[in-house]
Each structure stands twice: as C-alpha cells, then as structure tokens.
C-alpha cells in the first residue's frame, strides 16, 4: 500500500510539487495499479511459455557487409559549407 507520504516523497525526488489533495488522489490511483498487479500474481501461469516480444522476431540485424558508397567529392558537392575536405559547422563552444 502506497501512502500519501510516499507519494509526496516521490514528488520531492522528482522535483514535482504535489499538494495534499493531489497526493491523496495519486496514492489511490497507484494503489489501484498495485491491486491489479496483485490480481495478475494470482493467475495460474504454470506451463505458459514466457513471451518476451509480441511478434516472433528472431534476429532483426542485417549482415554487416562492406558496400560501395559516395565519394568525398560527391558528398561535399551538396554543401556550400566545406573546409579542407570536410563539412564546416558552426562553433559550439
């Protein structure tokens, strides 16, 4: 059970100002969520295979192969902002 004081403490940690009226409402809502998790804990899952993903995806990575790419001249042809063979960007510091 989450108390009003715990809600206020979490608000303090998150730097969120929560007044007394709000903390009561949040405590009630959070306790409702925890009650639902309690109901889920009671469900018999014996023999149910764990589901880590909704879609049955085994490997989504492509093979790492070297391919032909654009030359430096082709890439730099698309910008007016270049210097010594590189893109010229504004100074940050």
C-alpha positions as a Python dict, from the first residue, in 0.01 Angstrom:
ca = {
    (1, 'X'): (0, 0, 0),
    (2, 'X'): (138, 337, -102),
    (3, 'X'): (84, 613, 150),
    (4, 'X'): (29, 984, 99),
    (5, 'X'): (374, 1045, 249),
    (6, 'X'): (538, 811, -3),
    (7, 'X'): (370, 995, -290),
    (8, 'X'): (495, 1326, -154),
    (9, 'X'): (846, 1181, -116),
    (10, 'X'): (848, 1057, -476),
    (11, 'X'): (726, 1401, -583),
    (12, 'X'): (1012, 1558, -391),
    (13, 'X'): (1263, 1321, -555),
    (14, 'X'): (1123, 1407, -899),
    (15, 'X'): (1119, 1778, -814),
    (16, 'X'): (741, 1790, -867),
    (17, 'X'): (529, 1996, -633),
    (18, 'X'): (235, 1784, -515),
    (19, 'X'): (-17, 1930, -273),
    (20, 'X'): (-205, 1726, -11),
    (21, 'X'): (-519, 1687, -222),
    (22, 'X'): (-318, 1557, -519),
    (23, 'X'): (-112, 1320, -306),
    (24, 'X'): (-429, 1152, -180),
    (25, 'X'): (-554, 1109, -537),
    (26, 'X'): (-220, 977, -662),
    (27, 'X'): (-193, 733, -371),
    (28, 'X'): (-538, 600, -453),
    (29, 'X'): (-455, 559, -823),
    (30, 'X'): (-118, 394, -756),
    (31, 'X'): (-275, 155, -506),
    (32, 'X'): (-532, 63, -771),
    (33, 'X'): (-248, -29, -1007),
    (34, 'X'): (-76, -234, -738),
    (35, 'X'): (-405, -415, -663),
    (36, 'X'): (-428, -506, -1032),
    (37, 'X'): (-73, -647, -1022),
    (38, 'X'): (-181, -849, -720),
    (39, 'X'): (-465, -997, -927),
    (40, 'X'): (-218, -1084, -1202),
    (41, 'X'): (6, -1259, -948),
    (42, 'X'): (-284, -1491, -862),
    (43, 'X'): (-323, -1614, -1222),
    (44, 'X'): (-201, -1969, -1279),
    (45, 'X'): (74, -1946, -1540),
    (46, 'X'): (208, -2299, -1496),
    (47, 'X'): (305, -2435, -1836),
    (48, 'X'): (271, -2098, -2011),
    (49, 'X'): (574, -2017, -2221),
    (50, 'X'): (720, -1670, -2142),
    (51, 'X'): (657, -1404, -2405),
    (52, 'X'): (937, -1155, -2447),
    (53, 'X'): (807, -999, -2769),
    (54, 'X'): (462, -982, -2916),
    (55, 'X'): (599, -1058, -3263),
    (56, 'X'): (807, -1373, -3305),
    (57, 'X'): (1124, -1198, -3428),
    (58, 'X'): (1446, -1393, -3403),
    (59, 'X'): (1710, -1158, -3544),
    (60, 'X'): (1639, -818, -3697),
    (61, 'X'): (2000, -725, -3771),
    (62, 'X'): (2131, -722, -4125),
    (63, 'X'): (2458, -882, -4224),
    (64, 'X'): (2748, -639, -4190),
    (65, 'X'): (2886, -612, -4543),
    (66, 'X'): (3111, -352, -4700),
    (67, 'X'): (2935, -178, -4990),
    (68, 'X'): (3024, 98, -5231),
    (69, 'X'): (2944, 447, -5105),
    (70, 'X'): (2960, 802, -5233),
    (71, 'X'): (3297, 965, -5281),
    (72, 'X'): (3404, 1259, -5066),
    (73, 'X'): (3369, 1494, -5363),
    (74, 'X'): (3013, 1377, -5433),
    (75, 'X'): (2908, 1427, -5073),
    (76, 'X'): (3068, 1770, -5039),
    (77, 'X'): (2915, 1881, -5371),
    (78, 'X'): (2582, 1920, -5184),
    (79, 'X'): (2701, 2189, -4944),
    (80, 'X'): (2839, 2540, -4954),
    (81, 'X'): (2986, 2493, -4606),
    (82, 'X'): (3307, 2296, -4650),
    (83, 'X'): (3665, 2340, -4540),
    (84, 'X'): (3972, 2124, -4610),
    (85, 'X'): (3766, 1831, -4741),
    (86, 'X'): (3517, 1827, -4450),
    (87, 'X'): (3179, 1978, -4367),
    (88, 'X'): (3218, 2312, -4189),
    (89, 'X'): (2989, 2351, -3891),
    (90, 'X'): (2938, 2643, -3655),
    (91, 'X'): (3144, 2652, -3338),
    (92, 'X'): (2960, 2519, -3035),
    (93, 'X'): (3184, 2645, -2758),
}
